[in-house]
Each structure stands twice: as C-alpha cells, then as structure tokens.
Amino acid sequence: MMIELLKDALGWVLIGGGGIFVVIGAIGLNRMPDVFTRMQATSVGDTFGAGLMIVGMIVQAGFSLVAAKLLFILLFLWFTGPVATHALARAALIAGVKPVLAPDSPVAPDLDDTAKGGSS
Amino acid sequence: MFAAGLLAVIVALALAVARALRGPTTFDRLIAANSIGVGAILVLALFGFLTDRPEFLDIGLTYALLNIVGTFAVLKFFRYGALGHEGIEEEGG
C-alpha cells in the first residue's frame, strides 16, 4: 500500500516535471532569436524532459521487460540527442549562419578548413 | 498522470510543428524535426502505458534509432546535394 502510494507520487513528480521541461523547450524553440539559441533551448529541454518522463515510466513499470525497453530508449535519446545537436550546430556554422547575439564572433580554424573541402 | 504527460507532449509537438513550418533556415526546420521525433517517441510510450499496450515501446525504440539517421541524412544532403558523395581520398587519386 505504502509502496503503491510512493510509486504514484514519484510518477506524478517525474512525468509532470518532464512535461513542464518539454513544454518550456518547445516555447524556447519558438521565442529564441536565432538558430543556435533555439538549438540550445530545445536540446536541453528535450533531453532532460524526455529523460525525466522515461524515468517516471520506468518507476511505474517496475522491474520488467518494459522497464528494460524504456531504459534502452533513454540511452539512445541521451546519446543521439547531443550528437545530432552538435552536428546541426557545426553544419549551421559551416553554411555561414551567423549568431544574432554575437555577429562578429570568430569561426574556429578547423571549421574554415572543412568548409574549403580539406581533410576532416 | 500519463494523460497529463501526453497533453504536455502534444502541446510541445504543436509548438515544434509551428517552428518547422515557419523556420527561416533549413537548420531551424531540422531542429524542429528532431524535437518532433523525440516528442513522437514520448507520445508512443505514454500512449502505450495509457492503453496498457507495451508493444508500442518497440515502435518507439525503432523511431529513436531512425531519428538521428534522418537528421544526418538531411544534413548531408543539404551540404553536398547528394547522399552518395564521393570520399575526399578518391578525388585526389
């Protein structure tokens, strides 16, 4: 009885908190001024919010195959999310998108090299 | 609790679709597409819990794997104009 109550409370906190993070990330995606700030808002919101929600579902599922599958989804999200964001930021810099908030920030030398078709 | 989470994710999905339709550059649309992919995984998992059908998680797992491949495919396509770009070593020799 006590365990059930604890599970429900923990599930509400984790899934509710994850939902709040996901929505805040999506609002940031709409409100931020340029590609890089949008990327930051939504990447952090998605990674952390989705992580919280999936941990909440693992708590609800208990020790079972469902929990193992959820754990794998969590691992994939946590590995691929930052990698995809990094690749997007690099591709945006190479394509010549300037950050609005720092328009004359220097581009890293290895990025210049890659843009000319040098070895990567 | 799953219904509340589902509602939050659907709101986030709607906002991401708005950015994907509006975004001035390709990269904005790709960020939104990535976000939509994560949202779709969450919707699948939460809906599976809501209706007691845990086999939805397998679809979510597949979607998690496909999401990053899709992002990289679109990035590569817009950089080189083709997915089967020749390697740099082959150009020299």
Backbone of each chain as ProteinMPNN parsed JSONL, in Angstrom:
{"seq_chain_A": "MMIELLKDALGWVLIGGGGIFVVIGAIGLNRMPDVFTRMQATSVGDTFGAGLMIVGMIVQAGFSLVAAKLLFILLFLWFTGPVATHALARAALIAGVKPVLAPDSPVAPDLDDTAKGGSS", "coords_chain_A": {"N_chain_A": [[0.838, -1.202, 0.0], [1.8, 1.266, 0.939], [4.001, 1.356, -0.726], [2.802, 1.493, -3.256], [1.591, 4.009, -3.125], [3.857, 5.608, -2.934], [5.055, 5.053, -5.375], [3.159, 6.135, -7.125], [3.241, 8.848, -6.4], [5.898, 9.51, -6.994], [5.85, 8.976, -9.734], [4.038, 10.95, -10.638], [5.504, 13.281, -10.004], [7.839, 12.951, -11.579], [6.905, 12.527, -14.265], [5.222, 14.727, -14.571], [7.082, 16.816, -14.112], [8.834, 16.319, -16.247], [7.086, 16.833, -18.382], [6.69, 19.583, -18.033], [9.295, 20.514, -18.572], [9.583, 19.715, -21.266], [7.606, 21.268, -22.517], [8.549, 23.839, -21.951], [10.937, 23.799, -23.364], [9.896, 23.653, -25.977], [8.57, 26.095, -26.127], [10.771, 27.772, -25.975], [11.911, 27.11, -28.397], [10.28, 28.475, -30.127], [10.468, 31.133, -29.302], [13.105, 32.047, -29.223], [15.854, 34.011, -30.648], [17.699, 33.18, -32.779], [19.248, 30.49, -34.77], [21.112, 29.097, -33.125], [20.549, 29.685, -30.438], [17.958, 28.746, -30.307], [18.444, 26.071, -30.747], [19.862, 25.393, -28.432], [17.907, 25.86, -26.409], [15.862, 23.989, -27.091], [17.215, 21.567, -27.251], [18.271, 21.073, -24.68], [15.883, 21.139, -23.226], [14.477, 19.007, -24.414], [16.183, 16.741, -24.038], [16.471, 16.592, -21.237], [13.79, 16.756, -20.336], [12.522, 14.579, -21.678], [14.084, 12.553, -20.618], [13.392, 12.679, -17.858], [10.656, 12.032, -18.046], [10.759, 9.406, -19.051], [12.162, 8.093, -17.046], [10.246, 8.352, -15.057], [8.261, 6.695, -16.169], [9.605, 4.265, -16.051], [9.721, 3.908, -13.3], [6.998, 3.541, -12.845], [6.57, 1.179, -14.268], [7.946, -0.772, -12.943], [10.082, -3.634, -12.157], [10.712, -5.032, -15.041], [10.348, -6.341, -18.453], [9.385, -4.214, -19.915], [10.452, -2.035, -18.556], [13.13, -2.415, -19.167], [13.14, -1.968, -21.952], [12.363, 0.701, -21.963], [14.573, 1.775, -20.71], [16.49, 1.373, -22.676], [15.506, 3.058, -24.702], [15.866, 5.473, -23.375], [18.681, 5.548, -23.137], [19.417, 5.66, -25.87], [18.261, 8.12, -26.585], [19.725, 9.846, -24.96], [22.291, 9.532, -25.938], [22.096, 10.124, -28.708], [20.789, 12.598, -28.952], [22.436, 14.929, -28.055], [24.547, 14.49, -29.904], [23.317, 14.822, -32.415], [22.54, 17.492, -32.131], [25.018, 18.746, -31.922], [26.114, 18.165, -34.472], [24.295, 19.558, -36.029], [24.765, 22.221, -35.19], [27.404, 22.605, -36.033], [27.114, 22.2, -38.795], [25.459, 24.362, -39.36], [27.154, 26.513, -38.749], [29.196, 26.118, -40.658], [27.72, 26.461, -42.966], [27.43, 29.134, -42.911], [25.693, 30.53, -41.228], [25.155, 33.176, -39.089], [25.535, 33.825, -35.601], [22.998, 35.704, -34.044], [23.259, 37.159, -31.697], [25.982, 37.478, -31.356], [27.454, 38.7, -33.712], [30.034, 39.101, -34.87], [31.664, 37.036, -33.99], [34.548, 34.946, -33.973], [35.063, 32.344, -36.388], [35.861, 28.971, -35.755], [39.192, 27.722, -36.514], [39.431, 25.073, -37.558], [36.964, 24.679, -38.597], [36.904, 26.467, -40.752], [38.77, 25.207, -42.383], [37.468, 22.791, -43.0], [35.345, 23.782, -44.426], [36.49, 24.514, -46.816], [36.851, 22.172, -48.044], [38.901, 20.593, -47.146], [40.807, 18.045, -45.345], [38.888, 16.224, -42.986]], "CA_chain_A": [[0.0, 0.0, 0.0], [2.704, 2.411, 1.046], [4.844, 1.347, -1.914], [1.973, 1.981, -4.365], [1.441, 5.461, -2.957], [5.146, 6.205, -3.231], [5.247, 4.927, -6.809], [2.295, 7.107, -7.794], [3.736, 10.206, -6.147], [7.131, 9.672, -7.765], [5.46, 9.039, -11.141], [3.485, 12.284, -10.907], [6.569, 14.295, -9.968], [8.773, 12.793, -12.701], [6.252, 12.739, -15.559], [4.798, 16.13, -14.604], [8.27, 17.649, -14.298], [9.292, 16.129, -17.622], [6.163, 17.552, -19.266], [6.979, 21.02, -17.934], [10.548, 20.781, -19.286], [9.368, 19.577, -22.713], [6.842, 22.422, -22.998], [9.419, 25.017, -21.893], [11.84, 23.689, -24.513], [9.174, 23.976, -27.211], [8.339, 27.549, -26.137], [12.053, 28.356, -26.346], [12.102, 26.887, -29.837], [9.536, 29.496, -30.859], [10.707, 32.502, -28.87], [14.502, 32.465, -29.278], [16.069, 34.831, -31.837], [18.417, 32.611, -33.924], [19.359, 29.028, -34.828], [21.915, 28.487, -32.061], [19.841, 29.786, -29.161], [16.827, 27.813, -30.393], [19.014, 24.735, -30.592], [20.186, 25.207, -27.021], [16.674, 25.743, -25.627], [15.083, 22.786, -27.353], [18.01, 20.373, -26.987], [18.302, 20.849, -23.239], [14.53, 20.8, -22.789], [14.087, 17.673, -24.875], [16.979, 15.69, -23.42], [16.173, 16.469, -19.82], [12.372, 16.472, -20.146], [12.241, 13.2, -22.095], [14.723, 11.683, -19.632], [12.568, 12.632, -16.648], [9.411, 11.302, -18.313], [11.02, 7.976, -19.212], [12.467, 7.566, -15.711], [8.95, 8.216, -14.391], [7.571, 5.497, -16.675], [10.318, 3.098, -15.524], [9.256, 3.748, -11.922], [5.648, 2.985, -12.893], [6.558, -0.164, -14.846], [8.559, -1.743, -12.052], [11.193, -4.403, -12.704], [10.134, -5.911, -16.064], [10.877, -6.13, -19.8], [9.001, -2.855, -20.325], [11.439, -1.113, -17.981], [14.384, -2.562, -19.917], [12.973, -1.267, -23.23], [12.385, 2.143, -21.683], [15.959, 2.131, -20.416], [17.203, 1.466, -23.947], [15.084, 4.31, -25.351], [16.526, 6.563, -22.64], [20.099, 5.575, -23.515], [19.518, 6.146, -27.244], [17.971, 9.552, -26.611], [20.791, 10.611, -24.325], [23.489, 9.537, -26.786], [21.904, 10.694, -30.041], [20.325, 13.977, -28.909], [23.556, 15.868, -28.118], [25.328, 14.306, -31.138], [22.58, 15.461, -33.504], [22.597, 18.938, -31.935], [26.38, 19.169, -32.263], [26.262, 18.131, -35.93], [23.493, 20.658, -36.586], [25.428, 23.497, -34.921], [28.574, 22.646, -36.906], [26.658, 22.389, -40.169], [24.946, 25.726, -39.489], [28.313, 27.414, -38.784], [29.874, 25.946, -41.944], [26.861, 27.012, -44.009], [27.505, 30.584, -42.861], [24.681, 31.156, -40.376], [25.816, 33.941, -38.03], [24.75, 34.02, -34.377], [22.472, 37.078, -33.999], [23.686, 37.857, -30.483], [27.42, 37.749, -31.446], [27.602, 38.587, -35.172], [31.411, 39.038, -35.354], [32.461, 36.045, -33.272], [35.384, 34.25, -34.947], [34.761, 30.946, -36.671], [37.015, 28.154, -35.37], [40.028, 27.46, -37.695], [39.189, 23.768, -38.203], [35.728, 24.815, -39.366], [37.302, 27.088, -42.015], [39.447, 24.187, -43.168], [36.487, 21.841, -43.505], [34.472, 24.444, -45.394], [37.159, 24.56, -48.115], [36.938, 20.822, -48.587], [40.111, 19.946, -46.664], [40.581, 16.799, -44.625], [38.053, 16.462, -41.827]], "C_chain_A": [[0.873, 1.253, 0.0], [3.557, 2.535, -0.226], [4.074, 1.909, -3.122], [1.859, 3.502, -4.339], [2.725, 6.175, -3.367], [5.402, 6.203, -4.734], [4.429, 5.976, -7.563], [2.82, 8.527, -7.62], [4.98, 10.476, -6.979], [6.822, 9.792, -9.249], [4.908, 10.408, -11.495], [4.588, 13.326, -10.978], [7.427, 14.194, -11.224], [8.104, 13.097, -14.03], [5.762, 14.178, -15.683], [5.982, 17.056, -14.839], [8.808, 17.543, -15.716], [8.411, 16.874, -18.601], [6.436, 19.043, -19.248], [8.239, 21.356, -18.72], [10.345, 20.735, -20.794], [8.633, 20.805, -23.261], [7.712, 23.675, -22.99], [10.405, 24.985, -23.064], [11.158, 24.081, -25.806], [8.862, 25.461, -27.287], [9.622, 28.262, -26.531], [12.328, 28.224, -27.827], [11.386, 27.953, -30.655], [9.971, 30.914, -30.531], [12.135, 32.983, -29.084], [14.836, 33.116, -30.625], [16.794, 34.159, -33.005], [18.619, 31.107, -33.754], [20.006, 28.466, -33.568], [21.203, 28.556, -30.714], [18.625, 28.857, -29.158], [17.287, 26.392, -30.141], [19.27, 24.434, -29.125], [18.909, 24.979, -26.213], [16.026, 24.38, -25.836], [15.884, 21.523, -27.045], [18.026, 20.05, -25.503], [16.926, 20.413, -22.749], [14.143, 19.386, -23.167], [14.847, 16.579, -24.135], [16.574, 15.485, -21.968], [14.707, 16.099, -19.589], [12.023, 15.038, -20.508], [12.865, 12.219, -21.113], [13.886, 11.542, -18.381], [11.314, 11.798, -16.885], [9.665, 9.803, -18.39], [11.403, 7.355, -17.878], [11.173, 7.394, -14.911], [8.207, 6.968, -14.841], [8.259, 4.232, -16.188], [9.865, 2.83, -14.094], [7.873, 3.104, -11.905], [5.65, 1.527, -13.35], [7.096, -1.205, -13.867], [9.649, -2.527, -12.761], [10.654, -5.403, -13.719], [10.791, -5.63, -17.413], [10.58, -4.72, -20.295], [10.024, -1.847, -19.809], [12.751, -1.195, -18.747], [14.293, -1.831, -21.25], [13.025, 0.243, -23.028], [13.802, 2.617, -21.409], [16.755, 2.275, -21.705], [16.813, 2.736, -24.705], [15.786, 5.495, -24.708], [17.983, 6.682, -23.056], [20.259, 6.128, -24.926], [19.3, 7.651, -27.297], [19.139, 10.334, -26.055], [22.069, 10.583, -25.152], [23.247, 10.312, -28.073], [21.495, 12.167, -29.999], [21.468, 14.984, -28.992], [24.388, 15.721, -29.39], [24.643, 14.999, -32.304], [22.65, 16.977, -33.375], [23.972, 19.491, -32.312], [26.566, 19.209, -33.781], [25.485, 19.275, -36.574], [24.192, 21.995, -36.393], [26.62, 23.668, -35.855], [28.158, 22.903, -38.352], [26.144, 23.807, -40.373], [26.096, 26.715, -39.566], [29.007, 27.339, -40.141], [29.051, 26.571, -43.064], [26.796, 28.533, -43.945], [26.392, 31.265, -42.091], [25.398, 31.866, -39.237], [24.933, 33.984, -36.792], [24.298, 35.478, -34.272], [23.064, 37.851, -32.829], [25.179, 38.156, -30.488], [27.828, 37.673, -32.911], [29.048, 38.508, -35.641], [32.28, 38.09, -34.526], [33.262, 35.248, -34.293], [34.925, 32.807, -35.141], [36.02, 30.136, -36.375], [37.816, 27.76, -36.607], [39.729, 26.121, -38.359], [37.89, 23.791, -38.985], [36.025, 25.45, -40.725], [37.895, 26.052, -42.956], [38.433, 23.233, -43.802], [35.622, 22.475, -44.59], [35.116, 24.481, -46.778], [37.335, 23.176, -48.726], [38.214, 20.11, -48.199], [39.775, 18.67, -45.921], [39.799, 17.1, -43.36], [38.358, 15.448, -40.749]], "O_chain_A": [[0.707, 2.159, -0.817], [3.804, 3.629, -0.732], [4.613, 2.692, -3.904], [2.004, 4.181, -5.355], [2.696, 7.2, -4.048], [5.889, 7.181, -5.302], [4.913, 6.615, -8.497], [2.843, 9.311, -8.569], [5.108, 11.534, -7.595], [7.434, 10.594, -9.953], [5.261, 10.971, -12.531], [4.615, 14.153, -11.889], [7.717, 15.204, -11.866], [8.656, 13.837, -14.845], [5.863, 14.786, -16.748], [5.909, 17.971, -15.659], [9.192, 18.545, -16.319], [8.91, 17.482, -19.548], [6.42, 19.7, -20.289], [8.273, 22.347, -19.449], [10.854, 21.586, -21.523], [8.978, 21.322, -24.324], [7.632, 24.489, -23.91], [10.677, 26.015, -23.681], [11.751, 24.76, -26.644], [8.881, 26.042, -28.372], [9.603, 29.218, -27.306], [12.91, 29.118, -28.442], [11.829, 28.3, -31.75], [9.863, 31.806, -31.372], [12.375, 34.19, -29.127], [14.191, 32.821, -31.631], [16.535, 34.532, -34.15], [18.224, 30.521, -32.746], [19.523, 27.485, -33.002], [21.246, 27.602, -29.937], [18.301, 28.255, -28.134], [16.64, 25.616, -29.437], [18.936, 23.356, -28.635], [18.824, 24.033, -25.43], [15.681, 23.696, -24.872], [15.312, 20.517, -26.626], [17.823, 18.903, -25.106], [16.795, 19.466, -21.973], [13.563, 18.65, -22.368], [14.252, 15.612, -23.66], [16.361, 14.358, -21.522], [14.403, 15.244, -18.758], [11.323, 14.353, -19.762], [12.276, 11.184, -20.8], [13.681, 10.433, -17.886], [10.941, 10.969, -16.055], [8.885, 9.012, -17.859], [11.021, 6.22, -17.593], [11.016, 6.417, -14.178], [7.602, 6.265, -14.032], [7.594, 3.228, -15.933], [9.649, 1.681, -13.71], [7.591, 2.239, -11.076], [4.838, 0.727, -12.885], [6.744, -2.382, -13.95], [10.096, -2.138, -13.84], [10.193, -6.482, -13.348], [11.681, -4.785, -17.512], [11.387, -4.105, -20.991], [10.417, -0.925, -20.523], [13.415, -0.18, -18.959], [15.238, -1.152, -21.652], [13.642, 0.97, -23.807], [14.193, 3.711, -21.816], [17.59, 3.171, -21.832], [17.667, 3.41, -25.281], [16.245, 6.406, -25.395], [18.473, 7.785, -23.302], [21.128, 6.966, -25.168], [20.044, 8.374, -27.959], [19.514, 11.37, -26.604], [22.862, 11.521, -25.078], [24.109, 11.084, -28.493], [21.821, 12.915, -30.92], [21.483, 15.815, -29.901], [24.889, 16.718, -29.911], [25.293, 15.684, -33.093], [22.8, 17.68, -34.374], [24.085, 20.549, -32.931], [27.113, 20.174, -34.316], [25.946, 19.887, -37.538], [24.221, 22.818, -37.308], [26.828, 24.748, -36.408], [28.766, 23.717, -39.048], [26.36, 24.399, -41.43], [26.043, 27.659, -40.355], [29.368, 28.367, -40.713], [29.606, 27.145, -44.001], [26.186, 29.165, -44.808], [26.162, 32.46, -42.274], [26.16, 31.243, -38.499], [23.72, 34.158, -36.902], [25.116, 36.389, -34.395], [23.34, 39.045, -32.941], [25.628, 39.0, -29.713], [28.471, 36.709, -33.326], [29.31, 37.922, -36.691], [33.482, 38.311, -34.377], [32.745, 34.903, -35.356], [34.469, 32.144, -34.209], [37.125, 30.566, -36.706], [37.226, 27.488, -37.653], [39.763, 26.023, -39.586], [37.719, 23.019, -39.929], [35.468, 25.028, -41.739], [37.583, 26.011, -44.146], [38.527, 22.909, -44.986], [35.216, 21.812, -45.544], [34.419, 24.482, -47.793], [37.907, 23.037, -49.807], [38.59, 19.127, -48.839], [38.617, 18.255, -45.865], [40.026, 18.13, -42.725], [37.75, 15.482, -39.68]]}, "seq_chain_B": "MFAAGLLAVIVALALAVARALRGPTTFDRLIAANSIGVGAILVLALFGFLTDRPEFLDIGLTYALLNIVGTFAVLKFFRYGALGHEGIEEEGG", "coords_chain_B": {"N_chain_B": [[-1.965, 10.377, -14.676], [-0.421, 9.689, -16.865], [-2.025, 10.696, -18.873], [-1.85, 13.435, -18.398], [0.863, 13.884, -18.914], [0.877, 13.165, -21.6], [-0.699, 15.185, -22.687], [0.945, 17.435, -22.231], [3.136, 16.764, -23.878], [1.899, 16.765, -26.358], [1.19, 19.448, -26.648], [3.783, 20.524, -26.775], [4.6, 19.323, -29.15], [2.897, 20.569, -30.996], [3.873, 23.202, -30.86], [6.456, 22.755, -31.842], [5.902, 21.944, -34.441], [4.875, 24.327, -35.407], [7.227, 25.883, -35.451], [8.68, 24.4, -37.31], [7.244, 24.831, -39.634], [7.541, 27.577, -39.932], [10.204, 28.285, -39.669], [13.083, 30.144, -40.655], [15.567, 29.194, -41.78], [17.04, 26.112, -43.114], [18.143, 24.767, -40.973], [16.712, 25.517, -38.735], [14.335, 24.217, -39.27], [15.224, 21.605, -39.174], [16.026, 21.333, -36.483], [13.535, 21.557, -35.306], [12.373, 19.277, -36.446], [13.87, 17.241, -35.282], [13.109, 17.623, -32.639], [10.412, 17.022, -32.88], [10.639, 14.319, -33.44], [11.613, 13.285, -30.961], [9.403, 13.966, -29.415], [7.499, 12.317, -30.62], [8.389, 9.762, -29.882], [7.965, 9.93, -27.122], [5.184, 10.272, -27.066], [4.379, 7.797, -28.124], [5.317, 6.009, -26.12], [3.934, 6.94, -23.836], [1.288, 6.67, -24.659], [1.156, 3.943, -24.993], [1.384, 3.138, -22.306], [-0.949, 4.282, -21.336], [-3.013, 2.882, -22.58], [-2.423, 0.321, -21.868], [-0.782, -1.223, -23.563], [2.071, -2.396, -24.043], [3.593, -3.038, -26.27], [3.881, -0.916, -27.955], [6.219, 0.307, -27.263], [8.286, -0.871, -28.68], [8.016, 0.22, -31.211], [8.605, 2.82, -30.555], [11.294, 2.547, -29.864], [12.446, 1.843, -32.336], [11.916, 4.2, -33.661], [13.51, 5.966, -32.237], [16.004, 5.115, -33.084], [15.88, 5.651, -35.819], [15.593, 8.37, -35.939], [17.982, 9.918, -35.54], [19.492, 9.074, -37.725], [17.951, 10.048, -39.815], [18.192, 12.831, -39.369], [20.968, 13.205, -39.856], [21.093, 12.366, -42.507], [19.57, 14.333, -43.847], [21.11, 16.589, -43.24], [23.536, 15.952, -44.557], [22.644, 15.807, -47.143], [21.929, 18.469, -47.665], [24.393, 19.67, -47.484], [26.04, 18.519, -49.493], [24.4, 18.103, -51.648], [23.791, 15.602, -52.463], [23.354, 12.186, -51.42], [25.129, 10.146, -51.878], [27.918, 11.018, -51.77], [31.209, 11.308, -53.103], [34.22, 10.108, -51.559], [36.899, 12.077, -50.073], [39.487, 11.163, -50.487], [39.266, 9.724, -52.842], [38.915, 11.703, -54.714], [41.436, 12.918, -55.081], [43.063, 10.873, -56.133]], "CA_chain_B": [[-0.647, 11.012, -14.811], [0.028, 9.522, -18.251], [-2.805, 11.615, -19.707], [-1.284, 14.781, -18.228], [2.12, 13.914, -19.656], [0.549, 13.128, -23.029], [-1.169, 16.523, -23.055], [2.111, 18.325, -22.293], [3.952, 16.445, -25.058], [1.18, 17.177, -27.572], [1.367, 20.904, -26.744], [5.154, 20.753, -27.255], [4.643, 18.922, -30.559], [2.248, 21.614, -31.794], [4.801, 24.333, -30.953], [7.573, 22.372, -32.715], [5.407, 21.97, -35.825], [4.796, 25.743, -35.786], [8.585, 26.339, -35.818], [9.104, 23.71, -38.53], [6.596, 25.466, -40.78], [7.889, 28.983, -40.012], [11.651, 28.496, -39.565], [13.654, 30.768, -41.847], [16.623, 28.389, -42.413], [16.89, 24.656, -43.063], [18.571, 24.241, -39.68], [15.579, 25.675, -37.82], [13.374, 23.142, -39.538], [15.802, 20.336, -38.711], [15.916, 21.296, -35.024], [12.13, 21.255, -35.007], [12.103, 17.89, -36.82], [14.473, 16.437, -34.227], [12.251, 17.764, -31.463], [9.188, 16.275, -33.167], [10.968, 12.901, -33.283], [11.625, 12.959, -29.528], [8.014, 14.027, -28.973], [6.768, 11.139, -31.107], [8.766, 8.64, -29.025], [7.28, 10.077, -25.831], [3.756, 10.008, -27.279], [4.205, 6.343, -28.268], [5.493, 5.352, -24.827], [2.86, 7.318, -22.913], [0.024, 6.094, -25.135], [1.226, 2.527, -24.658], [1.049, 2.979, -20.888], [-2.336, 4.707, -21.111], [-3.943, 1.857, -23.058], [-1.915, -0.993, -21.45], [-0.24, -1.978, -24.699], [3.51, -2.074, -24.006], [4.316, -3.301, -27.521], [4.171, 0.368, -28.584], [7.585, 0.719, -26.945], [9.18, -1.329, -29.745], [7.948, 1.233, -32.266], [9.35, 3.973, -30.053], [12.724, 2.216, -29.948], [12.809, 1.974, -33.746], [11.862, 5.618, -34.012], [14.697, 6.599, -31.65], [17.156, 4.786, -33.928], [15.756, 6.276, -37.14], [15.56, 9.826, -35.823], [19.309, 10.525, -35.754], [19.905, 8.79, -39.1], [17.233, 11.003, -40.659], [18.8, 14.153, -39.22], [22.258, 13.243, -40.548], [20.859, 12.255, -43.946], [19.156, 15.641, -44.375], [22.268, 17.491, -43.149], [24.492, 15.619, -45.602], [22.047, 16.158, -48.43], [21.985, 19.907, -47.904], [25.789, 20.092, -47.616], [26.672, 18.057, -50.734], [23.433, 17.997, -52.726], [23.536, 14.196, -52.77], [23.698, 11.341, -50.269], [26.256, 9.296, -52.257], [29.051, 11.878, -52.095], [32.48, 10.603, -53.165], [35.162, 10.43, -50.499], [37.911, 13.058, -50.465], [40.662, 10.428, -50.981], [39.046, 9.301, -54.227], [39.027, 12.86, -55.6], [42.847, 13.172, -55.373], [43.734, 9.821, -56.881]], "C_chain_B": [[-0.116, 10.867, -16.231], [-0.725, 10.468, -19.177], [-2.246, 13.026, -19.617], [0.023, 14.911, -19.015], [1.886, 13.964, -21.152], [0.111, 14.508, -23.516], [0.011, 17.479, -23.203], [2.916, 18.061, -23.555], [3.243, 16.892, -26.33], [1.264, 18.692, -27.754], [2.751, 21.229, -27.306], [5.269, 20.405, -28.733], [4.024, 19.991, -31.45], [3.179, 22.804, -31.966], [5.958, 24.015, -31.893], [7.13, 22.379, -34.179], [5.305, 23.411, -36.31], [6.167, 26.243, -36.225], [9.036, 25.676, -37.117], [8.478, 24.356, -39.76], [7.145, 26.865, -41.012], [9.373, 29.204, -40.246], [12.319, 29.06, -40.797], [14.724, 29.912, -42.528], [16.292, 26.904, -42.316], [17.168, 24.125, -41.663], [17.477, 24.398, -38.629], [14.592, 24.537, -38.004], [13.895, 21.802, -39.032], [15.755, 20.216, -37.195], [14.504, 20.919, -34.64], [11.818, 19.793, -35.331], [12.665, 16.927, -35.778], [13.589, 16.423, -32.98], [10.954, 16.985, -31.653], [9.443, 14.778, -33.017], [10.962, 12.471, -31.829], [10.2, 12.965, -28.985], [7.223, 12.803, -29.4], [7.093, 9.91, -30.265], [8.019, 8.704, -27.701], [5.795, 9.789, -25.973], [3.505, 8.508, -27.373], [4.289, 5.647, -26.913], [4.324, 5.657, -23.895], [1.532, 6.705, -23.341], [-0.014, 4.596, -24.866], [0.876, 2.281, -23.201], [-0.423, 3.255, -20.642], [-3.313, 3.604, -21.505], [-3.482, 0.446, -22.728], [-1.448, -1.846, -22.626], [1.258, -1.697, -24.817], [4.244, -2.382, -25.301], [4.578, -2.015, -28.308], [5.616, 0.8, -28.353], [8.562, 0.278, -28.021], [9.214, -0.328, -30.883], [8.742, 2.465, -31.841], [10.848, 3.766, -30.165], [13.229, 2.365, -31.381], [12.881, 3.445, -34.155], [13.082, 6.347, -33.46], [15.916, 6.328, -32.51], [17.101, 5.531, -35.261], [15.922, 7.785, -37.092], [16.908, 10.441, -36.15], [19.788, 10.271, -37.174], [19.235, 9.772, -40.059], [17.859, 12.379, -40.597], [20.107, 14.239, -40.003], [22.078, 13.146, -42.064], [20.478, 13.604, -44.525], [20.321, 16.618, -44.339], [23.232, 17.236, -44.296], [23.945, 16.008, -46.972], [22.168, 17.648, -48.705], [23.412, 20.418, -47.994], [26.307, 19.753, -49.014], [25.704, 17.98, -51.906], [23.139, 16.576, -53.136], [23.926, 13.366, -51.558], [24.902, 10.466, -50.576], [27.466, 10.105, -52.667], [30.343, 11.055, -52.106], [33.392, 11.026, -52.032], [36.245, 11.36, -51.008], [39.145, 12.351, -51.025], [40.493, 10.066, -52.457], [39.212, 10.456, -55.206], [40.475, 13.082, -56.02], [43.439, 12.124, -56.314], [43.053, 9.4, -58.123]], "O_chain_B": [[0.544, 11.764, -16.756], [-0.161, 10.984, -20.142], [-2.17, 13.736, -20.619], [0.258, 15.913, -19.69], [2.569, 14.679, -21.885], [0.49, 14.948, -24.601], [0.083, 18.241, -24.167], [3.337, 18.998, -24.234], [3.889, 17.346, -27.275], [1.393, 19.174, -28.879], [2.895, 22.079, -28.185], [5.95, 21.101, -29.487], [4.546, 20.292, -32.523], [3.284, 23.364, -33.057], [6.401, 24.877, -32.653], [7.896, 22.776, -35.057], [5.603, 23.704, -37.468], [6.283, 26.938, -37.234], [9.699, 26.31, -37.938], [9.11, 24.423, -40.814], [7.216, 27.313, -42.156], [9.776, 30.156, -40.915], [12.146, 28.517, -41.888], [14.787, 29.902, -43.757], [15.412, 26.486, -41.564], [16.534, 23.172, -41.21], [17.318, 23.552, -37.75], [14.081, 23.969, -37.039], [13.137, 20.972, -38.531], [15.481, 19.139, -36.664], [14.285, 20.078, -33.768], [11.088, 19.136, -34.589], [12.031, 15.93, -35.431], [13.356, 15.385, -32.36], [10.451, 16.365, -30.716], [8.582, 14.045, -32.531], [10.392, 11.437, -31.481], [9.823, 12.095, -28.2], [6.383, 12.305, -28.651], [6.21, 9.108, -29.962], [7.508, 7.698, -27.209], [5.203, 9.14, -25.111], [2.551, 7.994, -26.789], [3.453, 4.806, -26.585], [3.787, 4.761, -23.244], [0.743, 6.27, -22.502], [-1.066, 4.038, -24.553], [0.157, 1.333, -22.883], [-1.073, 2.57, -19.853], [-4.33, 3.411, -20.838], [-4.053, -0.525, -23.224], [-1.696, -3.051, -22.666], [1.666, -0.849, -25.61], [5.415, -2.024, -25.432], [5.399, -2.01, -29.225], [6.176, 1.562, -29.141], [9.559, 0.958, -28.265], [10.268, -0.047, -31.454], [9.452, 3.073, -32.642], [11.587, 4.686, -30.515], [14.294, 2.934, -31.619], [13.776, 3.867, -34.887], [13.632, 7.233, -34.114], [16.774, 7.198, -32.661], [18.124, 5.985, -35.774], [16.337, 8.407, -38.07], [16.987, 11.379, -36.944], [20.42, 11.138, -37.777], [19.864, 10.268, -40.994], [18.044, 13.031, -41.625], [20.343, 15.208, -40.723], [22.823, 13.771, -42.819], [20.993, 13.994, -45.572], [20.515, 17.39, -45.278], [23.698, 18.175, -44.94], [24.679, 16.474, -47.843], [22.469, 18.058, -49.826], [23.634, 21.504, -48.531], [26.94, 20.59, -49.658], [26.135, 17.809, -53.046], [22.339, 16.34, -54.041], [24.748, 13.801, -50.75], [25.629, 10.074, -49.663], [27.996, 9.926, -53.763], [30.554, 10.211, -51.235], [33.347, 12.175, -51.591], [36.493, 11.438, -52.211], [39.788, 12.87, -51.937], [41.454, 10.097, -53.226], [39.59, 10.258, -56.36], [40.735, 13.399, -57.181], [44.232, 12.458, -57.195], [43.541, 8.515, -58.826]]}, "name": "protein", "num_of_chains": 2, "seq": "MMIELLKDALGWVLIGGGGIFVVIGAIGLNRMPDVFTRMQATSVGDTFGAGLMIVGMIVQAGFSLVAAKLLFILLFLWFTGPVATHALARAALIAGVKPVLAPDSPVAPDLDDTAKGGSSMFAAGLLAVIVALALAVARALRGPTTFDRLIAANSIGVGAILVLALFGFLTDRPEFLDIGLTYALLNIVGTFAVLKFFRYGALGHEGIEEEGG"}
